Amino acid sequence: MKSLLTPGICLVVVATLLHTGLVAPSATIIAYAFYTATIAGLLLAWRFHSSRIFFALLVLFLSQEAISYFSFASFAPGHLAGSGPGRTALAAVGLLLPLNFVLLSLHKERGFSFSSVAPPGLFLFVQSVIVSVLCRPESSAAVRALHHPLLPATLPFATLLAFAAAAVLVLTRFLLFHKPVESGLLWALAASFLALFFGGAGRIPTAYFAVAAFILAGAIVETSYMLAYHDELTTLPSRRAFHDALLRLQPPYSIAMVDIDHFKRCNDTYGHDTGDQVLRLVASRLARVSGGGQAYRCGGEEFAILFPGKTTAEVLEHLEKLRADIEATTLRLRGPDRRQEARGPDRRNQRVRGRAQTGHAIRQLARATPSAELSVTASIGVATSRQENSSADEVIQAADKALYRAKAAGRNRIETASAGRRRSRSKTAGIA
């Protein structure tokens, strides 16, 4: 939600300052801000291999330059109510800018290889030529057909419709994928609409274009933050975020270490794709842990949960609910992996057959039905900070030892650092 709301708040603040007269920067300063934001955003996009943001900034730049150029060419700078080249440029940009943002939102990020940048670059060039042709004085009357007779608004009806449709699509993609790039495109689209609504050229419209460029540049920074502090597979905060959170903790607090039972065996039996599904499934349950806990992925099948201001006694009920929730969840398998299929006579040494009985049983279960369900369980160890033992590293070590005891005692249970006895017991699945 921060990625979605922060750019919008910035846009509202800038709009308030511009239209209340609290800040009245000159046209030169605003133009400088626009070019600075655009150039900085282009460099950041190139450095972080974000071709979508790069082309979105190019679209903004070309749109602002086209409206400004043809507006001044028609001797009506900052006021495009007529039907000259400036008005034509406004109508053309009003259709092409949201179209390009939608295409960039749907486009898969592929970096800056020639094959990935040549098609959109050529597409922008063709659009620029078309706008130049349409904005000739003899062609400017053609855009009058875009106006809706029932709408006295400055912008053509087709422009309003294009921006509304683009905003709905980009917002939908953000809600589906939670990517900062989609949020940046959405709010840059809103800022661009305000720029066109207030004439497209002049001090205030250029300020809105500058805000759109800043928002897109900020989306690159937000994306880099997400990659550094969030695990891409599970979307949980990563190990770096976990260590940063430890620095802010004040006693008392509790740390629970969570490990997926028999995860390596699951990978070996069903394949890494199924293993990734298991990780995402468990992470989705951890993300909903109650009691004020925050889950992190520390690496592999290991997770951690921080409970600020809570003791072991206060978090046990929430951890037991989490353990039961994970155990009650099953993963439906599409079918056995290739490695599960028979490969002719068994050539393994007879001495290892005894140790492979469990794995053989698992493979037999996998062959039983193509739509088998895989049950998943987790072991949990929890420890709480104390006055004489307030170091976060020591609390983690104590929670790890409790986790090892939970695994040694049969898995799928919770152990506390303060007691070696079992805190929760449930039947252990054949594979988890």
Summary of the structure (lengths in Angstrom):
residues: 432
radius of gyration: 29.1
end to end distance: 33.4
largest distance: 92.2
contacts: 1410
relative contact order: 0.10
helix: 62%
strand: 9%
